[in-house]
Amino acid sequence: MSFSNLMGKKVKPRIFICYRRGGEGAGFGGRIADKLVKHFGDSQCFRDIEDIEKGTDFVESIKRATSICDLLIVVIGPDWTSMTDVHGNIRLQDPNDFVRLEVSTALKRDIRVMPILVGGAKVPSEEQLPDDLKALVRRQSHELTDQRWNYDTDELIRSIEAMGIKGMSPEEQEARKRKQKIFTAVVLTTFILLITVGIGFMFKSQPNDKDINRSGNELSPTTVVIPKQEISAKKIPAKVNKNFQPLPVSDKSASDYSTEIGSIKNSIQLASSLESLAMATLDITPLGQVFMGDALQNYQTVLSEYYQMGIYSLNIMEAQTFGDIAVFKEGNKLMAEAEVLEIWSTHTHRTSDHLCLVHQPSHNAPQTVYLEKKNDSWYISSIMQHNTSMPTSTQCGMYDCPLLAGLQ
């Protein structure tokens, strides 16, 4: 495994724009949305119909959006409280009406809610509103008129900026879109590389009766013993290993050893692929599939440090070979210890603009990996890195990284 990486956080949507696509306020709602998007940028504005993906739970999407947004703008036209559906029922009285859901969820989560009055509308009275919307009448409103449209909307923007939500120039918006395209390309390319490498490992690592174990079985052709001068494998400390019980032949046959060793290799190979993916996406969740204990905590620490430093790394594993693999019992637990040699290359990038800061050429990463079997799967509990000479790092430009080449 290679400890390096992290990407930065995306800009979250800060303004939730709520308006009906029909009725007397529809035209105003679209114009307000266009004005806010132009000033604050598409990435800071959320519009339900456009931004909720097809096939997703509408209610859950609204809850998620209102939980991360700082402000909900609700556009109120003259017929906002009286508009009916095709059956003649008042839409705002329907608990499943999307406008009611958006406003009530925002009020419940206690984010800022700003009523925008258009077309001569007035603030509704409590009697006109269902119980979960009554608090709306106590929120400060902002009136927009056709006669003073530019002035009124500029005042609205100033009010929003006074809350700490800053606008973005067209140049900043274009730069952010470009960065997002670059990052998407990076993640996609990395994912394709991981899939390709993973498929290769899958075909290479099919277990057979020649897999290595400490009982002296012959090595399979795809397994390489790492010379002891390259890896000085540290055994499990005596205080931890005092209950060491090699599996007796009566409990596990040689063929069973081979099966376990094949599974151990697969877990280590999967771990390397998931590590690269997690580091490229700033999401530690995938690592839970194969890491546990100290190993998982160490990765969390590294991710947090890189996040604070504003950098991330793209790691490419170029080779992976296995040395001695021991399977043993410690009490009632089935444990394993594996010697692994990996070859990695690394590009470290700055989060803010994806500038490639440092390139570390191919280098050896010898290590001892400790595993524990849980629920028929092998999990990595800790990793001991062995000292090795590191190649000289070089400084790079934004497009010197192979994964970013051609995106300029």
Secondary structure, 3 states (H helix, E strand, C coil): CCCCCCCCCCCCCCEEEECCCCCCCHHHHHHHHHHHHHHHCHHHEEEHHHHCCCCCCHHHHHHHHHHHCCEEEEEECCCCCCCECCCCCEHHHCCCCHHHHHHHHHHHHCCEEEEEECCCCCCCCHHHCCHHHHHHHHCCCEECCCCCHHHHHHHHHHHHHCCCCCCCCHHHHHHHHHHHHHHHHHHHHHHHHHHHHHHHHHHHCCCCCCCCCCCCCCCCCCCCCCCCCCCCCCCCCCCCCCCEECCCCCCCCHHHHHHHHHHHHHHHHHHHHHHHHHHHHCCCHHHHHCECHHHHHHHHHHHHHHHHHCEEEEEEEEEEEEEEEEEEEECCEEEEEEEEEEEEEEEEEECCCCCEEEEEEEEEEEEEEEEEEECCEEEEEEEEECCCCCCCCEECCCCCCCCCCCCC
